[in-house]
Amino acid sequence: MAIIPSCHNAHWPHRLFHLLALLVLLLSCQPWYEREPLEVYYDGVAQVKFEIDWLNHMEEKPSGMTLLLAKDGDAFTTTRVSNNVDYVTMRLPAGNYKVMVISYAFDEYASMTFSDQESYNAVAARSNDLTTRINESWDRGVVYMMTPEVVGVATDTFTISEADIEAQRHFIDYREREKPDTLYILKRETVYDMTCLLNIFVQVSGLKFMRSVTGSISGMADGFYLSHTLRTTENGPLLLDDWFRRIGSLKEVMAEFRRTRSPSSLVTRGDTLSVSEVADDDEVHEWICMRVPTFGFPHGRETEADRVPRSNILTLCFTMLDGSTRTYSYEVGKHIHYRQDGQSDITGNRPTDGGLTASVQLDLDLVIDNSLGYPDLPYVDDPGSSSGTASAFDVIVDPWEEGDTIDIGLSRKQKSIF
């Protein structure tokens, strides 16, 4: 009798093939916990690009910056620190935003400390104390503020409306979820230098009898609020110890200082202007000149009408060739003026530009000339010169001999009382 093969046994190779094929198919699929839906709900955000303009009101770009955002309130909700100082792109939901841009980061400044860093309206920069100064008899007890570093700030506000976002809410293919959003916002932020330069020009008679000079200026603001045009109300003294010697007319000397905002770009200290460049030889005088970065006047003292003579005191201490010292003090609160070049006038009326007042960039000028009684240094012999008295102007401050002790009454961070 013939043996008939079993149908069940005859199909087992096919079933094994189907089983292996199914296993391969299953292994090639994503795990269940990684599987994507066919569609996802896109809630909608705006893509905001912040373009930063550094060079309109500053000398150069920084190597880093911080961008801060406050959403629907005063507290910062987003902080972005970046080495790309040209632009920052963010995806933001609907809301009312306040934006602040600052050069570098809060903790990268040696000359100032930032308080209330979590609050858009309250964040402020305040000068640190100068701790490396060894005071002399003429400034004993004075605690100086550090000369501020250049700090750039931009502020702005904008709104992303719910209506704009609502138009984007829809179901989309999950494969399209990474494509750029359909709502674009471009914000251009202009950065301002929060420091201003105080240019001091002092006419001096008898420069050839002095060895060096140092000094101080009191009553300058000790900081500023980043989100406002306001300086702090506190003030203090700045040390003036890097002077330049010039011979020429006041017009020529001032023009030279105004060619650049960078003190290091000035010609070598001790050089003189050519007398031939001066139209009237009767206007040729000897000058010592100083450029110092400041935070300007404290709040409430921005205009000349707000100040009295004692609001600012300039003190100069000359070391003579024989080692003796001569000290001069001037009440100059009414003699510091905004730079007069078409951008401002001495009354303190200043233009505005965007969220910040352009006056924060305007230089200040102080001139001590015959109208205030300029320093008239007496004749002295140079004990180190075999040929008699010789000019030995040196802006590097040497150790002082004891001179007349005076009390100029300057303390650190005193309130404006005038």
Backbone hydrogen bonds in HBPLUS format (Angstrom, degrees):
<---DONOR---> <-ACCEPTOR-->    atom                        ^
c    i                          cat <-CA-CA->   ^        H-A-AA   ^      H-
h    n   atom  resd res      DA  || num        DHA   H-A  angle D-A-AA Bond
n    s   type  num  typ     dist DA aas  dist angle  dist       angle   num
A0010-ALA N   A0006-SER O   3.02 MM   4  6.22 143.9  2.15 143.2 153.9     1
A0011-HIS N   A0007-CYS O   3.28 MM   4  6.47 138.5  2.46 147.6 154.2     2
A0015-ARG N   A0011-HIS O   3.16 MM   4  6.46 159.1  2.21 154.5 160.8     3
A0016-LEU N   A0012-TRP O   2.97 MM   4  6.10 155.3  2.03 148.0 154.5     4
A0017-PHE N   A0013-PRO O   3.03 MM   4  6.27 152.8  2.10 144.4 151.3     5
A0018-HIS N   A0014-HIS O   2.97 MM   4  6.29 159.4  2.01 149.4 154.5     6
A0019-LEU N   A0015-ARG O   2.93 MM   4  6.11 152.7  2.00 146.3 153.8     7
A0020-LEU N   A0016-LEU O   3.00 MM   4  6.23 157.9  2.05 148.1 153.4     8
A0021-ALA N   A0017-PHE O   2.93 MM   4  6.16 159.2  1.98 151.0 156.9     9
A0022-LEU N   A0018-HIS O   3.01 MM   4  6.16 157.1  2.06 144.9 150.5    10
A0023-LEU N   A0019-LEU O   3.00 MM   4  6.22 153.5  2.08 144.1 151.6    11
A0024-VAL N   A0020-LEU O   2.96 MM   4  6.24 159.0  2.01 150.7 155.6    12
A0025-LEU N   A0021-ALA O   3.01 MM   4  6.23 156.1  2.07 145.3 152.0    13
A0026-LEU N   A0022-LEU O   2.94 MM   4  6.16 156.6  2.00 148.9 154.8    14
A0027-LEU N   A0023-LEU O   2.98 MM   4  6.20 159.0  2.03 149.7 155.4    15
A0028-SER N   A0024-VAL O   3.07 MM   4  6.23 139.1  2.25 141.9 152.2    16
A0029-CYS N   A0026-LEU O   3.26 MM   3  5.43 152.9  2.34 102.8 110.6    17
A0034-GLU N   A0031-PRO O   2.95 MM   3  5.36 157.7  2.00 112.8 120.2    18
A0035-ARG N   A0032-TRP O   3.46 MM   3  5.30 162.3  2.49  98.2 103.2    19
A0040-VAL N   A0172-ILE O   2.87 MM 132  5.60 163.1  1.90 163.0 166.3    20
A0172-ILE N   A0040-VAL O   2.89 MM 132  5.60 162.2  1.93 162.3 166.3    21
A0042-TYR N   A0170-HIS O   2.87 MM 128  5.51 169.5  1.88 153.0 153.9    22
A0170-HIS N   A0042-TYR O   3.31 MM 128  5.51 142.5  2.46 135.5 145.0    23
A0046-ALA N   A0092-LEU O   2.79 MM  46  5.27 175.9  1.79 155.9 154.5    24
A0092-LEU N   A0046-ALA O   2.81 MM  46  5.27 160.3  1.85 155.6 158.4    25
A0047-GLN N   A0183-LEU O   3.03 MM 136  6.28 175.4  2.03 165.1 163.6    26
A0185-ILE N   A0047-GLN O   3.01 MM 138  6.26 154.5  2.07 152.2 150.7    27
A0048-VAL N   A0090-MET O   2.75 MM  42  5.29 160.6  1.79 168.7 170.5    28
A0090-MET N   A0048-VAL O   2.83 MM  42  5.29 161.8  1.86 153.6 159.6    29
A0049-LYS N   A0185-ILE O   2.85 MM 136  6.28 162.7  1.88 167.2 172.4    30
A0187-LYS N   A0049-LYS O   2.86 MM 138  6.11 172.5  1.86 160.7 162.9    31
A0050-PHE N   A0088-VAL O   2.75 MM  38  5.18 173.5  1.76 164.2 164.0    32
A0088-VAL N   A0050-PHE O   2.96 MM  38  5.18 142.6  2.11 135.2 147.0    33
A0051-GLU N   A0187-LYS O   2.77 MM 136  6.13 157.8  1.82 158.0 165.5    34
A0189-GLU N   A0051-GLU O   2.80 MM 138  6.12 164.7  1.83 167.1 172.5    35
A0052-ILE N   A0086-ASP O   2.93 MM  34  5.29 171.8  1.94 141.3 143.8    36
A0053-ASP N   A0189-GLU O   2.77 MM 136  6.00 174.1  1.78 166.0 166.2    37
A0191-VAL N   A0053-ASP O   3.00 MM 138  6.06 173.6  2.00 164.8 162.7    38
A0104-TYR N   A0064-GLY O   2.77 MM  40  4.64 162.7  1.80 121.7 118.3    39
A0065-MET N   A0082-SER O   2.94 MM  17  5.61 151.4  2.02 158.8 168.0    40
A0082-SER N   A0065-MET O   2.97 MM  17  5.61 165.5  1.99 157.8 162.3    41
A0066-THR N   A0102-ILE O   2.91 MM  36  5.36 157.1  1.96 158.3 165.2    42
A0102-ILE N   A0066-THR O   2.97 MM  36  5.36 157.5  2.02 152.8 160.0    43
A0067-LEU N   A0080-ARG O   2.81 MM  13  5.11 166.1  1.83 148.3 152.5    44
A0080-ARG N   A0067-LEU O   2.78 MM  13  5.11 159.6  1.83 154.2 160.6    45
A0068-LEU N   A0100-MET O   2.81 MM  32  5.17 166.4  1.83 156.9 161.6    46
A0100-MET N   A0068-LEU O   2.93 MM  32  5.17 153.4  2.00 150.3 154.5    47
A0069-LEU N   A0078-THR O   2.87 MM   9  5.04 157.8  1.92 147.5 150.7    48
A0077-THR N   A0069-LEU O   2.69 MM   8  5.88 152.9  1.76 151.7 159.6    49
A0078-THR N   A0069-LEU O   3.19 MM   9  5.04 156.5  2.25 143.3 143.4    50
A0070-ALA N   A0098-LYS O   2.85 MM  28  5.04 154.7  1.91 146.7 154.1    51
A0098-LYS N   A0070-ALA O   2.87 MM  28  5.04 146.0  1.99 142.7 152.9    52
A0072-ASP N   A0096-ASN O   2.69 MM  24  5.00 171.5  1.70 157.2 160.4    53
A0120-TYR N   A0074-ASP O   2.89 MM  46  5.37 174.9  1.89 154.7 156.4    54
A0076-PHE N   A0118-GLU O   2.94 MM  42  5.51 161.5  1.98 144.1 149.2    55
A0095-GLY N   A0160-ILE O   2.90 MM  65  5.31 147.1  2.01 135.0 144.8    56
A0160-ILE N   A0095-GLY O   2.94 MM  65  5.31 168.7  1.95 157.8 160.7    57
A0097-TYR N   A0158-PHE O   2.80 MM  61  5.36 169.7  1.81 176.5 178.1    58
A0158-PHE N   A0097-TYR O   3.03 MM  61  5.36 155.8  2.09 140.2 145.4    59
A0099-VAL N   A0156-ASP O   2.84 MM  57  5.21 170.8  1.85 145.7 148.9    60
A0156-ASP N   A0099-VAL O   2.99 MM  57  5.21 143.2  2.12 150.4 150.3    61
A0101-VAL N   A0154-ALA O   2.82 MM  53  4.97 161.7  1.85 147.5 151.1    62
A0154-ALA N   A0101-VAL O   2.88 MM  53  4.97 149.9  1.97 142.1 146.8    63
A0103-SER N   A0152-GLY O   2.95 MM  49  5.15 151.8  2.03 142.0 145.9    64
A0108-GLU N   A0105-ALA O   3.09 MM   3  5.44 166.9  2.11 120.6 121.3    65
A0128-ASN N   A0111-SER O   2.87 MM  17  5.41 162.5  1.90 134.6 132.7    66
A0113-THR N   A0126-ARG O   2.83 MM  13  5.40 156.3  1.88 152.0 157.3    67
A0126-ARG N   A0113-THR O   2.93 MM  13  5.40 153.0  2.00 142.9 151.5    68
A0115-SER N   A0124-ALA O   2.86 MM   9  5.41 152.8  1.94 153.2 161.0    69
A0124-ALA N   A0115-SER O   3.17 MM   9  5.41 153.4  2.24 135.6 142.6    70
A0119-SER N   A0116-ASP O   3.24 MM   3  5.77 170.0  2.25 118.0 121.1    71
A0123-VAL N   A0119-SER O   3.08 MM   4  5.62 146.4  2.19 142.4 145.8    72
A0226-LEU N   A0123-VAL O   3.19 MM 103  6.17 150.9  2.28 143.9 152.7    73
A0125-ALA N   A0224-PHE O   2.91 MM  99  5.51 161.2  1.95 163.6 166.9    74
A0224-PHE N   A0125-ALA O   2.98 MM  99  5.51 139.9  2.14 140.1 152.2    75
A0127-SER N   A0222-ASP O   2.66 MM  95  5.30 159.3  1.70 166.3 172.4    76
A0146-MET N   A0128-ASN O   2.87 MM  18  5.73 154.1  1.94 174.0 168.2    77
A0130-LEU N   A0144-TYR O   2.85 MM  14  5.39 165.4  1.87 148.1 147.2    78
A0139-ASP N   A0136-GLU O   3.31 MM   3  5.61 140.7  2.47 103.8 113.5    79
A0142-VAL N   A0139-ASP O   3.13 MM   3  5.67 163.0  2.16 139.7 139.7    80
A0145-MET N   A0237-PRO O   2.92 MM  92  6.08 170.7  1.93 176.4 177.1    81
A0194-MET N   A0151-VAL O   2.87 MM  43  5.75 175.6  1.87 166.3 166.6    82
A0153-VAL N   A0192-TYR O   2.88 MM  39  5.41 155.0  1.94 146.1 151.5    83
A0192-TYR N   A0153-VAL O   2.93 MM  39  5.41 171.0  1.94 137.6 138.5    84
A0165-ILE N   A0161-SER O   3.26 MM   4  6.60 156.5  2.32 143.2 149.5    85
A0166-GLU N   A0162-GLU O   2.72 MM   4  5.84 155.2  1.78 152.8 160.1    86
A0168-GLN N   A0165-ILE O   2.91 MM   3  5.49 156.3  1.96 117.0 124.7    87
A0169-ARG N   A0166-GLU O   3.25 MM   3  5.44 158.2  2.30 107.0 113.2    88
A0176-GLU N   A0173-ASP O   2.84 MM   3  5.49 163.3  1.86 123.0 128.7    89
A0177-ARG N   A0174-TYR O   3.30 MM   3  5.34 167.8  2.32 107.0 109.9    90
A0179-LYS N   A0176-GLU O   3.13 MM   3  5.57 165.5  2.15 116.3 120.6    91
A0196-CYS N   A0294-THR O   2.89 MM  98  5.45 158.9  1.93 145.8 152.9    92
A0294-THR N   A0196-CYS O   2.78 MM  98  5.45 153.1  1.86 156.7 165.7    93
A0364-LEU N   A0197-LEU O   2.76 MM 167  6.09 164.7  1.79 160.6 162.8    94
A0198-LEU N   A0292-VAL O   2.93 MM  94  5.35 174.5  1.93 150.1 151.7    95
A0292-VAL N   A0198-LEU O   3.08 MM  94  5.35 159.8  2.12 139.8 145.7    96
A0199-ASN N   A0364-LEU O   2.74 MM 165  6.04 172.1  1.75 162.3 160.4    97
A0366-LEU N   A0199-ASN O   2.84 MM 167  6.18 146.9  1.95 166.3 170.7    98
A0200-ILE N   A0290-MET O   2.79 MM  90  5.08 169.3  1.80 157.6 160.9    99
A0290-MET N   A0200-ILE O   2.93 MM  90  5.08 150.6  2.02 144.8 150.8   100
A0201-PHE N   A0366-LEU O   2.83 MM 165  6.22 160.4  1.87 164.3 170.9   101
A0368-ILE N   A0201-PHE O   2.78 MM 167  6.18 165.4  1.80 163.3 167.3   102
A0202-VAL N   A0288-ILE O   2.94 MM  86  5.32 168.5  1.95 161.0 164.4   103
A0288-ILE N   A0202-VAL O   2.91 MM  86  5.32 154.6  1.98 146.0 153.8   104
A0203-GLN N   A0368-ILE O   2.81 MM 165  6.03 177.1  1.81 174.4 173.5   105
A0204-VAL N   A0286-GLU O   2.99 MM  82  5.64 163.1  2.02 136.8 141.6   106
A0205-SER N   A0375-PRO O   2.98 MM 170  6.35 167.2  2.00 160.7 164.8   107
A0377-LEU N   A0205-SER O   2.78 MM 172  5.91 149.7  1.87 165.5 159.9   108
A0209-PHE N   A0206-GLY O   3.05 MM   3  5.68 165.2  2.08 119.1 123.9   109
A0210-MET N   A0207-LEU O   3.11 MM   3  5.54 170.1  2.12 116.9 119.3   110
A0321-LEU N   A0209-PHE O   3.02 MM 112  5.78 150.0  2.11 149.0 143.7   111
A0211-ARG N   A0319-THR O   2.59 MM 108  5.48 171.1  1.60 156.5 159.6   112
A0394-ASP N   A0211-ARG O   2.85 MM 183  5.77 128.1  2.13 139.2 152.4   113
A0212-SER N   A0319-THR O   3.31 MM 107  5.29 154.6  2.38 135.3 140.5   114
A0319-THR N   A0212-SER O   2.89 MM 107  5.29 171.7  1.90 149.3 151.9   115
A0214-THR N   A0317-CYS O   3.13 MM 103  5.50 156.2  2.19 144.9 151.8   116
A0317-CYS N   A0214-THR O   2.80 MM 103  5.50 170.6  1.81 172.3 169.6   117
A0215-GLY N   A0240-LEU O   2.72 MM  25  4.79 138.3  1.89 141.5 151.3   118
A0240-LEU N   A0215-GLY O   2.75 MM  25  4.79 166.4  1.77 136.4 131.6   119
A0216-SER N   A0315-THR O   2.91 MM  99  5.29 146.1  2.03 143.6 150.9   120
A0315-THR N   A0216-SER O   2.94 MM  99  5.29 165.8  1.96 152.9 156.4   121
A0217-ILE N   A0238-LEU O   3.08 MM  21  5.44 149.9  2.17 145.4 154.6   122
A0238-LEU N   A0217-ILE O   2.89 MM  21  5.44 155.0  1.96 148.6 155.0   123
A0218-SER N   A0313-ILE O   3.04 MM  95  5.23 152.3  2.12 133.5 142.2   124
A0220-MET N   A0236-GLY O   3.29 MM  16  5.67 150.3  2.38 153.4 149.3   125
A0236-GLY N   A0220-MET O   3.00 MM  16  5.67 147.5  2.10 147.9 155.9   126
A0221-ALA N   A0296-GLY O   2.87 MM  75  5.76 165.8  1.89 155.5 158.5   127
A0222-ASP N   A0234-GLU O   3.18 MM  12  5.91 149.7  2.28 136.9 134.0   128
A0232-THR N   A0223-GLY O   3.08 MM   9  5.41 165.1  2.11 119.4 119.7   129
A0225-TYR N   A0230-LEU O   3.13 MM   5  5.94 172.0  2.14 166.0 165.9   130
A0228-HIS N   A0225-TYR O   3.28 MM   3  5.59 164.3  2.30 112.3 117.0   131
A0299-HIS N   A0232-THR O   3.05 MM  67  5.57 154.5  2.12 116.6 123.3   132
A0235-ASN N   A0414-GLN O   2.94 MM 179  5.46 151.9  2.02 142.9 151.9   133
A0414-GLN N   A0235-ASN O   2.76 MM 179  5.46 118.6  2.13 155.5 161.4   134
A0244-PHE N   A0289-CYS O   2.79 MM  45  5.02 153.7  1.86 145.5 153.8   135
A0289-CYS N   A0244-PHE O   2.74 MM  45  5.02 156.5  1.80 143.8 151.9   136
A0246-ARG N   A0287-TRP O   2.93 MM  41  5.08 163.7  1.96 143.0 144.9   137
A0287-TRP N   A0246-ARG O   2.77 MM  41  5.08 155.5  1.83 165.4 162.7   138
A0248-GLY N   A0285-HIS O   3.05 MM  37  5.48 156.1  2.10 153.0 157.3   139
A0285-HIS N   A0248-GLY O   3.00 MM  37  5.48 164.8  2.02 127.2 128.5   140
A0253-VAL N   A0249-SER O   3.04 MM   4  6.31 166.1  2.06 155.3 159.3   141
A0254-MET N   A0250-LEU O   2.91 MM   4  6.01 166.0  1.93 154.1 157.6   142
A0255-ALA N   A0251-LYS O   3.01 MM   4  6.09 153.9  2.08 141.3 149.0   143
A0256-GLU N   A0252-GLU O   3.08 MM   4  6.29 151.8  2.16 146.6 153.0   144
A0257-PHE N   A0253-VAL O   3.32 MM   4  6.62 156.4  2.37 145.0 150.2   145
A0258-ARG N   A0254-MET O   3.10 MM   4  6.31 139.8  2.27 144.8 155.7   146
A0259-ARG N   A0256-GLU O   3.37 MM   3  5.56 162.2  2.40 104.2 109.4   147
A0265-SER N   A0262-SER O   3.00 MM   3  5.50 157.8  2.05 115.9 123.0   148
A0266-LEU N   A0263-PRO O   3.15 MM   3  5.62 167.1  2.17 114.5 118.4   149
A0271-ASP N   A0268-THR O   3.16 MM   3  5.95 157.3  2.22 139.8 142.7   150
A0277-GLU N   A0274-SER O   3.01 MM   3  5.53 156.5  2.07 112.2 119.3   151
A0278-VAL N   A0275-VAL O   3.05 MM   3  5.48 162.9  2.08 113.8 119.3   152
A0283-GLU N   A0280-ASP O   2.90 MM   3  5.63 163.0  1.92 121.8 127.4   153
A0284-VAL N   A0281-ASP O   3.17 MM   3  5.35 166.5  2.19 109.0 113.1   154
A0301-ARG N   A0298-PRO O   2.93 MM   3  5.60 148.9  2.03 146.6 147.4   155
A0306-ASP N   A0303-THR O   2.97 MM   3  5.34 143.0  2.11 106.6 117.4   156
A0307-ARG N   A0304-GLU O   3.13 MM   3  5.36 157.3  2.18 107.2 114.2   157
A0311-SER N   A0308-VAL O   2.93 MM   3  5.41 164.3  1.95 122.9 127.3   158
A0333-GLY N   A0309-PRO O   2.86 MM  24  4.11 158.8  1.91 127.0 123.4   159
A0332-VAL N   A0312-ASN O   2.82 MM  20  5.40 148.9  1.91 147.6 155.8   160
A0314-LEU N   A0330-TYR O   2.84 MM  16  5.11 157.7  1.89 155.1 158.0   161
A0330-TYR N   A0314-LEU O   2.76 MM  16  5.11 150.7  1.84 150.0 159.3   162
A0316-LEU N   A0328-TYR O   2.78 MM  12  5.20 162.8  1.81 157.8 163.6   163
A0328-TYR N   A0316-LEU O   2.81 MM  12  5.20 157.8  1.86 152.0 159.5   164
A0318-PHE N   A0326-ARG O   2.78 MM   8  5.14 166.5  1.79 158.1 157.1   165
A0326-ARG N   A0318-PHE O   2.87 MM   8  5.14 148.4  1.97 143.2 152.8   166
A0320-MET N   A0324-SER O   2.73 MM   4  5.36 170.8  1.74 163.7 166.7   167
A0323-GLY N   A0320-MET O   2.97 MM   3  5.27 164.2  1.99 115.0 118.3   168
A0335-HIS N   A0332-VAL O   2.88 MM   3  4.93 161.6  1.91 111.1 116.9   169
A0337-HIS N   A0365-ASP O   2.96 MM  28  5.36 160.2  2.00 154.5 156.1   170
A0365-ASP N   A0337-HIS O   2.79 MM  28  5.36 162.1  1.82 157.2 163.5   171
A0339-ARG N   A0363-ASP O   2.86 MM  24  5.30 148.8  1.96 154.2 147.4   172
A0348-GLY N   A0345-ASP O   3.06 MM   3  5.87 168.4  2.08 123.8 127.6   173
A0353-ASP N   A0356-LEU O   3.41 MM   3  6.11 160.2  2.45 150.4 156.1   174
A0360-VAL N   A0357-THR O   3.24 MM   3  6.28 174.9  2.24 128.5 129.1   175
A0361-GLN N   A0358-ALA O   3.06 MM   3  5.85 166.8  2.07 123.0 127.1   176
A0362-LEU N   A0359-SER O   3.03 MM   3  5.09 144.4  2.16 103.2 113.5   177
A0372-LEU N   A0369-ASP O   3.08 MM   3  5.76 149.7  2.17 118.1 125.3   178
A0373-GLY N   A0370-ASN O   3.24 MM   3  4.86 147.6  2.35  91.4 101.0   179
A0385-SER N   A0382-ASP O   3.06 MM   3  5.47 169.2  2.07 118.6 121.8   180
